């Protein structure tokens, strides 16, 4: 039996139902063409656990170490399937993933975006990657819309927001009871 090629070997990043969906789909419809090397969970407490017989090897922030360890064992990862929305990952994890794709032959596959987003969100072009890098390095900026931080704080302090939250809570409670 030969080892699978790099294009066939996947490292799955995510935790939850979308991750399980990918695992079940690969097992049922992959016909052995897709080998899953392991899972990276955003939560460090999941490391070492098994999900459908696939071990959680680390966190997204430790992906370089995980891939190096797999390489030592003769498993070359060709693709990282991201089964969680990319913007829900930490800034450090996003930056590490984008650097990994830029500096190695590992491809990023935005599975969650392909399932639930529009077709253009599934493919992160170089333009989108640079925008993500800028947003990570610059941090949030309120002046992009012409509103200062002081103005935002003043607006958020208005009594309207407290009243709106109370009304939202009452409406939600009524809907829970009715439905």
matplotlib code that plots the C-alpha trace (Angstrom):
import matplotlib.pyplot as plt

x = [0.0, 1.5, 1.3, -1.3, 0.0, 0.1, -3.0, -4.9, -3.9, -5.9, -5.6, -9.1, -9.4, -12.6, -14.9, -18.6, -21.1, -19.4, -16.3, -18.3, -20.0, -16.7, -15.5, -18.6, -18.7, -15.0, -15.6, -18.8, -18.0, -14.2, -13.6, -10.2, -9.1, -9.0, -6.8, -7.5, -4.2, -5.9, -8.0, -7.0, -9.5, -9.8, -10.1, -6.9, -8.9, -9.9, -6.3, -5.9, -9.6, -11.0, -13.8, -15.0, -11.7, -9.7, -7.4, -7.3, -3.6, -3.5, -4.9, -4.8, -2.0, 0.2, -0.4, 3.3, 4.4, 1.7, 2.6, 6.3, 5.5, 3.4, 6.2, 8.6, 6.2, 6.0, 2.6, 2.7, -0.3, -1.3, -4.5, -5.9, -9.7, -11.1, -14.5, -15.2, -15.8, -12.4, -13.3, -14.2, -10.5, -8.2, -6.1, -2.9, -4.5, -5.6, -2.2, -0.4, -2.7, -2.2, 1.6, 1.5, -0.3, 2.0, 5.3, 4.5, 2.7, -0.2, -3.5, -6.3, -9.8, -12.5, -15.1, -17.5, -17.5, -18.2, -21.1, -22.7, -21.2, -21.5, -19.2, -16.8, -16.3, -15.1, -11.9, -9.7, -7.8, -4.5, -6.5, -8.6, -5.6, -3.8, -7.0, -7.1, -3.4, -4.0, -7.0, -5.0, -2.0, -3.9, -6.6, -10.1, -10.5, -13.7, -12.5, -12.9, -16.6, -15.9, -17.0, -14.6, -14.2, -15.6, -18.7, -19.3, -19.0, -21.4, -23.9, -23.7, -24.3, -27.8, -30.8, -32.3, -30.0, -31.1, -34.7, -34.1, -32.4, -35.4, -37.9, -35.8, -35.8, -39.5, -40.3, -37.9, -39.6, -43.1, -41.9, -40.5, -43.8, -46.0, -43.8]
y = [0.0, 3.4, 6.6, 9.1, 12.1, 15.5, 16.6, 13.8, 14.6, 17.1, 18.8, 19.8, 23.0, 23.5, 22.0, 21.2, 20.1, 21.4, 19.5, 16.4, 16.9, 17.0, 13.9, 11.9, 13.1, 12.2, 8.8, 8.1, 9.7, 10.1, 6.4, 6.7, 9.6, 12.0, 11.2, 13.2, 13.7, 15.2, 18.0, 21.4, 22.7, 26.4, 25.2, 23.8, 21.6, 19.4, 18.4, 14.7, 13.9, 11.8, 13.0, 10.1, 8.3, 11.3, 12.8, 16.5, 17.3, 21.0, 24.5, 26.7, 28.7, 25.6, 24.5, 25.0, 22.6, 20.1, 20.0, 19.7, 16.8, 15.1, 15.6, 13.8, 10.8, 10.9, 12.6, 15.6, 17.9, 19.4, 21.2, 22.7, 22.6, 25.4, 24.2, 27.3, 30.8, 32.4, 35.6, 33.7, 32.5, 34.6, 37.3, 35.2, 32.1, 33.9, 35.5, 32.1, 30.4, 33.1, 33.0, 29.2, 29.4, 32.1, 30.4, 26.7, 24.5, 24.0, 25.3, 26.7, 25.4, 27.6, 24.9, 26.8, 29.7, 27.5, 25.9, 29.0, 32.0, 33.4, 31.9, 34.9, 34.5, 30.9, 32.0, 34.4, 36.2, 38.0, 41.2, 39.8, 38.3, 41.6, 43.3, 40.7, 41.3, 45.1, 44.7, 42.5, 44.8, 48.0, 46.9, 48.3, 51.8, 53.8, 56.7, 54.8, 55.9, 59.4, 58.8, 59.4, 57.1, 59.8, 60.1, 56.4, 56.3, 59.2, 57.5, 54.2, 55.9, 57.2, 55.8, 54.6, 51.5, 50.4, 50.8, 48.9, 46.0, 45.8, 45.8, 43.1, 40.9, 41.2, 40.5, 37.4, 36.1, 36.5, 34.7, 31.9, 31.5, 31.7, 29.5]
z = [0.0, -1.0, 1.0, -0.2, -2.2, -0.7, -2.6, -1.0, 2.6, 4.5, 7.8, 9.0, 11.0, 13.0, 15.7, 15.5, 13.0, 9.9, 10.9, 11.4, 8.1, 6.3, 8.1, 7.3, 3.7, 3.2, 4.7, 2.7, -0.7, -0.8, -1.7, 0.0, -2.2, 0.8, 3.7, 6.8, 8.8, 11.8, 13.2, 14.6, 17.1, 18.1, 21.7, 23.2, 25.6, 22.6, 21.8, 22.1, 21.6, 18.8, 16.4, 14.3, 14.8, 13.8, 16.4, 17.3, 16.9, 18.0, 17.6, 14.6, 16.2, 16.3, 12.7, 11.7, 14.4, 13.6, 9.9, 10.8, 13.1, 10.4, 7.8, 10.2, 10.1, 6.3, 6.1, 3.8, 4.1, 0.8, 2.0, 5.1, 5.1, 7.2, 8.5, 10.6, 9.3, 8.7, 10.5, 13.7, 14.1, 16.2, 14.5, 15.2, 13.6, 10.5, 10.0, 10.6, 8.0, 5.4, 5.9, 5.7, 2.3, 1.0, 2.1, 1.5, -1.0, 1.4, 0.0, 2.2, 1.4, 3.0, 3.3, 5.6, 3.3, 0.3, 2.1, 3.5, 1.8, -1.6, -4.3, -4.1, -0.4, -0.9, -2.7, -0.8, -3.5, -2.9, -2.6, 0.2, 1.9, 2.0, 3.3, 6.1, 6.8, 7.0, 9.3, 11.6, 11.7, 11.9, 14.3, 14.3, 13.0, 13.6, 11.5, 8.3, 8.3, 9.4, 13.0, 15.9, 18.8, 21.1, 19.0, 19.0, 22.8, 23.1, 20.8, 22.7, 26.0, 24.9, 26.8, 23.5, 23.5, 27.0, 26.0, 22.7, 24.5, 27.0, 24.1, 22.2, 25.3, 25.9, 22.2, 22.3, 25.4, 23.9, 20.7, 22.8, 24.6, 21.5, 19.3]

ax = plt.figure().add_subplot(projection="3d")
ax.plot(x, y, z, "-o")
ax.set_aspect("equal")
plt.show()
